[in-house]
Amino acid sequence: MVRAFQRDSVDRELLARLVNTATHSPSAGKTQGWSLVVLEGAQTETFWSATMTEETRSSFRWQHLFAAPVIALSFVDPQAYLERYSEGDKSRSTLGESLDAWPTPYWTVDASFATMTLLLAAHDAGLGALFFGVFRGEAELRAALGVPERLQLIGAIAMGYERKPSPVELEDPAFGAGLSANRARAKADIVMHFNGW
Protein backbone atom coordinates (compact mmCIF):
# COMPACT_ATOMS: atom_id res chain seq x y z
CA MET A 1 0.00 0.00 0.00
CA VAL A 2 1.39 3.36 -1.10
CA ARG A 3 0.84 6.49 0.99
CA ALA A 4 3.00 8.99 -0.91
CA PHE A 5 2.09 10.07 -4.43
CA GLN A 6 3.32 12.32 -7.18
CA ARG A 7 0.73 14.77 -8.49
CA ASP A 8 1.12 13.50 -12.08
CA SER A 9 -2.25 12.60 -13.58
CA VAL A 10 -3.20 9.06 -14.51
CA ASP A 11 -4.42 8.58 -18.07
CA ARG A 12 -8.13 7.71 -18.28
CA GLU A 13 -7.39 4.99 -20.82
CA LEU A 14 -5.10 3.32 -18.28
CA LEU A 15 -7.78 3.66 -15.58
CA ALA A 16 -10.30 2.06 -17.93
CA ARG A 17 -7.95 -0.88 -18.57
CA LEU A 18 -7.49 -1.39 -14.83
CA VAL A 19 -11.23 -1.29 -14.20
CA ASN A 20 -11.87 -3.68 -17.10
CA THR A 21 -9.46 -6.11 -15.43
CA ALA A 22 -11.30 -5.69 -12.12
CA THR A 23 -14.65 -6.50 -13.75
CA HIS A 24 -13.34 -10.02 -14.35
CA SER A 25 -13.47 -10.67 -10.60
CA PRO A 26 -15.93 -13.28 -9.30
CA SER A 27 -19.50 -12.01 -9.08
CA ALA A 28 -22.47 -13.94 -7.68
CA GLY A 29 -24.75 -14.73 -10.60
CA LYS A 30 -22.56 -12.37 -12.63
CA THR A 31 -24.61 -9.58 -11.06
CA GLN A 32 -21.71 -7.14 -11.23
CA GLY A 33 -23.30 -4.60 -8.92
CA TRP A 34 -19.96 -2.83 -8.37
CA SER A 35 -19.40 0.82 -9.31
CA LEU A 36 -16.70 3.43 -8.88
CA VAL A 37 -16.95 7.18 -8.48
CA VAL A 38 -13.58 8.40 -9.76
CA LEU A 39 -12.31 11.81 -8.68
CA GLU A 40 -9.35 13.22 -10.58
CA GLY A 41 -6.92 16.07 -9.96
CA ALA A 42 -8.49 19.04 -8.17
CA GLN A 43 -11.76 17.13 -7.79
CA THR A 44 -10.10 14.92 -5.15
CA GLU A 45 -10.52 17.91 -2.82
CA THR A 46 -14.23 17.04 -2.69
CA PHE A 47 -13.26 13.79 -0.99
CA TRP A 48 -10.73 15.26 1.43
CA SER A 49 -12.87 18.21 2.50
CA ALA A 50 -15.84 15.93 3.24
CA THR A 51 -13.88 13.31 5.16
CA MET A 52 -11.20 15.21 7.10
CA THR A 53 -11.27 18.41 9.10
CA GLU A 54 -8.59 21.03 8.46
CA GLU A 55 -7.12 20.25 11.88
CA THR A 56 -6.93 16.53 11.12
CA ARG A 57 -5.38 17.20 7.73
CA SER A 58 -2.71 19.51 9.08
CA SER A 59 -1.51 16.91 11.60
CA PHE A 60 -1.98 13.87 9.34
CA ARG A 61 1.14 11.70 9.19
CA TRP A 62 0.96 10.91 5.47
CA GLN A 63 0.83 14.38 3.93
CA HIS A 64 1.87 13.05 0.51
CA LEU A 65 -1.34 11.03 0.33
CA PHE A 66 -3.17 14.30 -0.44
CA ALA A 67 -1.21 14.50 -3.71
CA ALA A 68 -2.84 11.32 -5.08
CA PRO A 69 -4.24 12.34 -8.47
CA VAL A 70 -7.07 9.79 -8.28
CA ILE A 71 -9.46 8.91 -5.47
CA ALA A 72 -11.86 6.15 -6.51
CA LEU A 73 -14.81 5.35 -4.28
CA SER A 74 -15.91 1.72 -4.46
CA PHE A 75 -19.67 1.18 -4.20
CA VAL A 76 -21.99 -1.77 -4.58
CA ASP A 77 -25.75 -1.97 -5.13
CA PRO A 78 -27.36 -4.70 -2.97
CA GLN A 79 -30.64 -4.17 -4.85
CA ALA A 80 -28.95 -5.37 -8.04
CA TYR A 81 -28.51 -8.76 -6.35
CA LEU A 82 -32.19 -9.01 -5.48
CA GLU A 83 -33.09 -8.14 -9.07
CA ARG A 84 -30.61 -10.62 -10.53
CA TYR A 85 -31.74 -13.44 -8.24
CA SER A 86 -35.36 -12.75 -9.15
CA GLU A 87 -34.59 -13.62 -12.78
CA GLY A 88 -35.69 -16.98 -14.18
CA ASP A 89 -32.37 -18.81 -13.95
CA LYS A 90 -31.88 -17.80 -10.29
CA SER A 91 -35.40 -17.42 -8.88
CA ARG A 92 -35.56 -20.96 -7.44
CA SER A 93 -32.84 -19.95 -4.99
CA THR A 94 -35.35 -17.55 -3.30
CA LEU A 95 -32.47 -15.12 -2.77
CA GLY A 96 -34.33 -12.53 -4.83
CA GLU A 97 -37.00 -12.20 -2.13
CA SER A 98 -35.03 -10.29 0.49
CA LEU A 99 -31.53 -9.21 1.41
CA ASP A 100 -32.07 -11.09 4.68
CA ALA A 101 -32.33 -14.35 2.69
CA TRP A 102 -28.64 -14.20 1.86
CA PRO A 103 -26.43 -16.16 4.32
CA THR A 104 -23.51 -13.88 3.36
CA PRO A 105 -23.83 -10.41 1.78
CA TYR A 106 -22.29 -11.44 -1.54
CA TRP A 107 -22.61 -7.89 -2.86
CA THR A 108 -19.98 -6.87 -0.30
CA VAL A 109 -17.86 -9.91 -1.15
CA ASP A 110 -18.08 -9.21 -4.89
CA ALA A 111 -17.23 -5.51 -4.55
CA SER A 112 -14.31 -6.43 -2.29
CA PHE A 113 -13.02 -8.91 -4.89
CA ALA A 114 -13.28 -6.26 -7.61
CA THR A 115 -11.61 -3.63 -5.43
CA MET A 116 -8.73 -5.96 -4.60
CA THR A 117 -8.33 -6.89 -8.26
CA LEU A 118 -8.19 -3.17 -9.08
CA LEU A 119 -5.44 -2.68 -6.49
CA LEU A 120 -3.42 -5.56 -7.95
CA ALA A 121 -3.95 -4.34 -11.52
CA ALA A 122 -2.78 -0.86 -10.52
CA HIS A 123 0.36 -2.34 -9.00
CA ASP A 124 1.02 -4.43 -12.11
CA ALA A 125 0.64 -1.28 -14.24
CA GLY A 126 3.31 0.53 -12.23
CA LEU A 127 0.95 2.66 -10.14
CA GLY A 128 0.83 2.98 -6.41
CA ALA A 129 -2.48 2.39 -4.68
CA LEU A 130 -3.94 2.50 -1.18
CA PHE A 131 -7.30 1.18 0.01
CA PHE A 132 -8.74 2.84 3.10
CA GLY A 133 -12.05 3.17 4.90
CA VAL A 134 -14.25 6.25 4.97
CA PHE A 135 -14.96 6.76 8.65
CA ARG A 136 -16.16 10.37 8.61
CA GLY A 137 -18.19 12.53 6.26
CA GLU A 138 -19.86 9.82 4.20
CA ALA A 139 -23.22 11.65 4.11
CA GLU A 140 -21.55 14.90 2.98
CA LEU A 141 -19.54 13.02 0.38
CA ARG A 142 -22.61 11.22 -0.98
CA ALA A 143 -24.51 14.52 -1.21
CA ALA A 144 -21.62 16.29 -2.96
CA LEU A 145 -21.26 13.48 -5.50
CA GLY A 146 -24.94 12.62 -5.95
CA VAL A 147 -24.50 8.98 -4.89
CA PRO A 148 -27.81 7.13 -4.39
CA GLU A 149 -28.54 6.06 -0.81
CA ARG A 150 -29.09 2.41 -1.81
CA LEU A 151 -25.40 1.99 -2.68
CA GLN A 152 -23.08 0.60 -0.02
CA LEU A 153 -19.71 2.33 0.23
CA ILE A 154 -16.90 -0.24 0.41
CA GLY A 155 -14.07 2.28 0.78
CA ALA A 156 -11.71 4.63 -1.01
CA ILE A 157 -8.74 3.91 -3.25
CA ALA A 158 -5.97 6.46 -3.74
CA MET A 159 -4.08 5.86 -6.97
CA GLY A 160 -1.21 7.43 -8.82
CA TYR A 161 2.52 7.26 -9.32
CA GLU A 162 4.44 6.63 -6.12
CA ARG A 163 6.54 9.43 -4.70
CA LYS A 164 9.79 7.91 -3.47
CA PRO A 165 11.65 9.74 -0.69
CA SER A 166 14.80 11.63 -1.52
CA PRO A 167 17.92 10.66 0.49
CA VAL A 168 17.16 13.52 2.89
CA GLU A 169 13.57 12.27 3.39
CA LEU A 170 14.40 8.62 4.10
CA GLU A 171 13.69 8.99 7.83
CA ASP A 172 10.57 11.10 7.30
CA PRO A 173 7.60 9.25 8.89
CA ALA A 174 5.41 10.46 6.00
CA PHE A 175 7.09 7.78 3.87
CA GLY A 176 6.90 5.03 6.47
CA ALA A 177 4.55 2.09 6.62
CA GLY A 178 1.46 2.11 8.80
CA LEU A 179 1.81 1.00 12.40
CA SER A 180 0.02 -2.26 11.61
CA ALA A 181 2.82 -3.23 9.22
CA ASN A 182 4.93 -4.30 12.21
CA ARG A 183 2.42 -6.98 13.22
CA ALA A 184 3.45 -10.53 12.41
CA ARG A 185 1.81 -12.07 9.35
CA ALA A 186 -0.15 -15.26 10.03
CA LYS A 187 1.70 -18.35 8.82
CA ALA A 188 0.05 -20.95 6.61
CA ASP A 189 0.02 -23.56 9.40
CA ILE A 190 -2.09 -21.19 11.52
CA VAL A 191 -4.49 -20.33 8.70
CA MET A 192 -5.07 -23.82 7.27
CA HIS A 193 -7.17 -26.51 8.95
CA PHE A 194 -7.01 -29.71 6.89
CA ASN A 195 -10.00 -32.04 6.88
CA GLY A 196 -11.75 -30.19 9.73
CA TRP A 197 -11.16 -27.44 12.23
N, C-alpha and C positions, 0 to 999 in steps of 0.2 A: 504494500500500500504506500503510495506516494503522497507526501504532504507539502511538497514544495514544487511550485510550477513556474515555468516561464509564461509570459503573457502572450506568446505567439498563438495566433488563432489555429484552430483545427479545421481542415477542409471539410465541408459538408459531404462531399463524395466519400471521404474516408469514414466519416461518422455513419453514413448510410451503409457502407460495407460492413462495419462493425455490428450495426443493428441487424442487418440481414443475417449475419452469422448467429447472433443471439436468438433470432426467431426460429432457429433449428433446434432449440432446447426442447426437452420433453414438455408436453402439454396435454393434460387430461382431456381425452376426446378431441384433441387438436382444437380446443376452444380458443387458445391464443388470446386471452383476455388482457394481455400485458400492453402497456402504453408508456411512452416517455414524454415528458415535457422537457425540452432541451433549451436551456438559456445559454446564450453566447455573448462573449465580450462584455460590454457595459451592462447588458441585461442581467448578468449574474448578480448585480447589485440588488435586484428585486428579491433574490433568495436571501442574501446576507442581511439586508435591512429588515426582512420579516422574521428571521430566525435568531438574530443576535443583537443585543443592545450595543450601543457605542462603547459602553464601559467594558463589556465582555470582549468585544473586538479588540480594544486597545491593549488588553492584557492577555490576549490569546497567544498561546505558545507557538503555534504554527502560522505565523504571519504570512508566509509565502503561499499558503493555501488560498488566500484571497485573490491571488493572481491567476488561479485556474481559469482558462478561457472558456470552459464548458462546465456547466452544472446541469446534470440530467436528473430529473425526478422520476423515479420508477413507480408506476401505478398499476393496479390491477382492478378489473371490474368483476366482482363476485356474481353480479346479475347475469353476466355473459355465460357463466357456468350453469345457472339454472335454465337459461334459454337453450343452451346446447344440449343439456341432458333432458330436455323436454322434447327434443327431436326424435323422430321415429326409430333410428338405430340405437338410441340410448334411453328411451323412455321407460323400458322395462326395469331399469335400475332404480327407479323412483327417486333418483337424486335431483330431478328437475322440480320436485315438489316444494322443497324448502332448503335453505342453507343449513338448517339444523340437521338435515338428513345425511349430511356428509360427515363421515367419521374423522376426516382430516380436511382442513380447508385447502384443497388442492389449488385454488386460485393463488394463495400465498406461496405454496410450494412452487408452482409453475413460474410465477413472477420472480421468485428467488433464483430458480434455475437460470432464467433468461438474464437476470441481472449479473449473476456470476459468470455466465458465458460472455457477456459484454465486457466485464472486467478482464477476463482472460484474453479476449480478442484484442482489446486495447493494448494490453501488455505485448502480445505477439506483433502488433503493428508498430511497436516502438513508442507508445504513449505511456504516460504514467496515469494511474487511476486510484481513486480512494472511494470506498463505500462508507457512508456514515448515516446514522439515524437523524431524524428531524424531531428534536425533543421540545422545541419551543416555536411558536409562531405559525403552526400549520394552518390554522383558520385564516390568518392574514395572508399567508402565501397562496392558499386556495382561492381566496377572493381576488387577489391581485392577478392571478393567472387564469381565472375563470374555470377552475377544475370542478367538475360535478361532484357533489357530495357522495354519490354512490361508490366512487373509486376509493380504494384503499391505498394509502401511501406506504410503499415498502421502504423507501429511503432515498438518499441523494448520492449521486456519483459525481465527484470532481474528476475532470479529465483534461489532459493537455500534455505538453512536453515537460519532462522533469527538469527542475532547476537543481543542478548539482552545486554543492558548496565550493567556494573558492578555498585555497589553502588557508586563508585567514579565518574562514567561516567554519572550518572543520569541527570545532568544539561548540559551535552555536547550537543550543538546544532546539532551535527552530528547524534544524535538519535531522534531528534525532528521531528514533522510533518512538511509538507510543509506550507508555509505561507497561502495558500488558505484554509487550514483546518479550519481556524478561521472564515471563512465566514459562515453565517447562511444557513442551509439546507432548501430548499423550502418545505413548508408544503403541504399536500395533497389537502387542500382546495384552494391553489394557483395553483396547477398543473392541477386539474380536472375541466372540464367544462361540466356539464351534459346537454345533449339534445341540445347542441349548444354552441357557444362561449359565 
